[in-house]
Amino acid sequence: MDDHAFHGCKSVVSRTRLDKRYSTSVEYYTRKGALAMGKNRKSVVRRQPGRPSKDKPDGALLLLQAAYSSFANFGFRATTLRSIAAAAGVDPALAIHRFGSKEALWRAVIERQTDYLMPYIVKFKDLQSQTTLSIRARIETAFRLFVDAAFAEPECGLFLSRIVSERGEHLDMLVKMLMRPFYDAFAPILLDAMKAKVIKKQGLELLYFMIVNAVTMSLSYRHMLRYFGAGPQPLDRLKEDMTEFLIVNFLVDHRSPAPRNGMRRCALS
């Protein structure tokens, strides 16, 4: 039993009572959470007592990673702190000690994603002002940046679709902290491309969401490609194909080289 996980609880519940309570429940919830996350029981390795080694993430980071995946796969409402802790391989008490509640952990996940996206947002804003580059060069660079951002978080499409379907205050937070800032940085480049007739004139908002969904949802559901004849493909190869797909299908009169054999139907699925 991890002393650090129960540090904040000692003044409320005796050590004996805590040991009795969690000794019977941790194994059960670890197995339950593992199965919910698609893992077998033997694959879940619980964090050992003491400080983590330098080459291993600490409990808070494990919880943030597990929470992001859980929210992406099951949504906010169906996810519990216990299932997140089980997926992270830590005691449920550690989740309570470090974050206090599922709501606080949700906010921490959104803040972590905001920090992750900020460098991309800065680069998009820089592209807006780089008028020495042709608009075609800027929009192609923007497409590559967007695909890079998406592929570094392959579950982003699932995360967006789950939270969007639930609506409410969690969607509001997602839009305010993540989706709106990203749109405000990316959309002006799309608008400039339409003004220069590099992209056909159309509704800006719909164009933006068509591009976002084409990348994020195809990435999150890439396992479906095998049902339509496309074999397994490494992520880096799929990323190249998806970037080429955006350039070929969204830009006007783009004279691209003949598609590589590896692109086939995969990038068009």
Helices and strands as residue ranges (DSSP letters): G 4-9, H 15-36, G 41-43, H 59-74, H 81-88, H 92-99, H 102-129, H 135-151, H 156-166, H 169-174, I 175-179, H 180-195, H 204-220, G 222-228, H 235-250, G 266-268
